[in-house]
Amino acid sequence: MDYAASFGAGLVIGALYALLRVTSPAPPFLCLVGLAGMLIGYGLPGWLA
């Protein structure tokens, strides 16, 4: 359920950005690198244990 809520919030925020023509706070590539870092950091304790 947490994934669905996160996905829904992302859709709402994305739609608001598009409607208000707000530029993204970071370039898309930079966002993907940050997301990858978050996912790796989240999984790292499990890999080390």
Sequence and secondary structure as in RCSB ss.txt:
>XXXX:A:sequence
MDYAASFGAGLVIGALYALLRVTSPAPPFLCLVGLAGMLIGYGLPGWLA
>XXXX:A:secstr
 HHHHHHHHHHHHHHHHHHHT   SS HHHHHHHHHHHHHHHHHHHHH 
